[in-house]
């Protein structure tokens, strides 16, 4: 009469709780009751189960240890139930202590005990951590105890191997088990399929499913859903649709998760009409829409830039009593921000706050950037402080939106004042912030302040990136301090950073202005060796430099090379050469270049007319 005993003890425990009696005394009360309860293991087995099923786990453990103390050994089934409850509650210390107690003093663990522990160490659905070393020990203990692992044991172990990235090892194990006719189910194969998909090896995952079929294990809805989601993430919607057709062929009913993955894939491929068609068809077939599928549709429309449709489905979602989450609001804010509709983004943000939806850092950064782009700098600064006070984790990009805007509007001094606020908010200024400030001071020709900031970066141990170096090289080059710029360039290369096209062009331009053509030419050749193609500015700087050095032969050669490299000369390039020819009385060559420029659709500008004495498109011989 175990069920009757369980029900009676459940009522007793309930009475003890209501009466505020000490439930830890219940064990001794039962032993010493006037009815002289026999020291029956069954009674205390049921008491352990009652406590465990009511999440009174410490009480259940207390009964176990007290029973052992008075010579009563609980049944292993009751112990397994308690162990399972401890695992589900993630009471790690108690799980390990209780399992060691069973091994050392009984009742001896059976295969179900070991399977519970296998699931515990392999990080089942209720646990994030995986201790595959302990799982290996459990498997070894099973075999040394003369027990046979069950399909659930193997399933948990395979799941653990895949979770720690040992997917190939798990696949070999599954194959060996299949060849030995050991029991396996689709959960074992689903872990493998998921493991390969997580690695990005979707084709290998598909092969696992084919192998699964060959071993006589039928794929289920999860097998297909995992694969479909992986193909959709890769943008391969066609193969996802093929898998959907295969499911229908085998009469496997897709779940709402399956359809959500498919709609996500269609959204990534910007096939939103197909996504809507599927969405409506599953609704007509009796599926109940959930929050995830609506938000997937909303996100797809936002990515496509169709904000009207996104709002339409948001309204429909709310009308179905499904409240938007931070994800859908973030999608809308990002979508409006992308289209430059900053006021609309702010409206969505205010709705978030009114409904108590906590924005994440990325969403806050979009809003701050939106405020700045809309010209609401004061409001952005106020909002920044509010975010900090509400405990939202801000990062360097949160501040950089304001720093960039202030620097762009020629207020780098005010932008600099944000650095102390960043320190106050436990956000260490990064390379992005300093680079933006340096660029701001450079535009104002405040060279000393730009250099001072660079020095501060050095002292703070901030690792520079290509952008920082390029900005500094531009700053020094534009201020006729080419050798300082070249020193920074060499330091950049010393730190194993690759200068880009802009960096090389800045230095080449600076050396050309100072007439140091050998250094300019050496940089030009190095630039080509490094795989950076010169652009029209690079060529024009060199041509101008050679013209000023009266090396028209080299200037002409470079001009011909431009055409061979398919770099189209601009009005400045032509004007430099025409100017030299005109100045040196080579009128025919000047006339030829002038006609060639117009034939290519490059119109002379006012500077060309002024410098070369051109009036109404006619060249006058000098």
Secondary structure, DSSP 4 states (H G I P E B T S, - for coil): -HHHHHHHHHHHHHHHHHTT--GGGHHHHHHT-TT-----HHHHHHHHHHHHHTT-HHHHHHHHHHHHHTT----HHHHHHHHHHHHHTT-HHHHHHHHHHHHHHSSPP-HHHHHHHHHHHTT-TT-----HHHHHHHHHHHHHTT----HHHHHHHHHHHHHTT-HHHHHHHHHHHHHTT----HHHHHHHHHHHHHHT-HHHHHHHHHHHHHTTPPP-HHHHHHHHHHHHHTT-HHHHHHHHHHHHHTTPPPPHHHHHHHHHHHHHTT-HHHHHHHHHHHHHTTPPP-HHHHHHHHHHHHHHT-HHHHHHHHHHHHHTT----HHHHHHHHHHHHHTT-HHHHHHHHHHHHHTTPPP-HHHHHHHHHHHHHTT-HHHHHHHHHHHHHTT----HHHHHHHHHHHHHTT-HHHHHTHHHHHHHTT----HHHHHHHHHHHHHTT-HHHHHHHHHHHHHHTPPP-HHHHHHHHHHHHHTT-HHHHHHHHHHHHHTT----HHHHHHHHHHHHHTT-HHHHHHHHHHHHHTT----HHHHHHHHHHHHHTT-HHHHHHHHHHHHHTT----HHHHHHHHHHHHHTT-HHHHHHHHHHHHHTT----HHHHHHHTEETTEEPP-
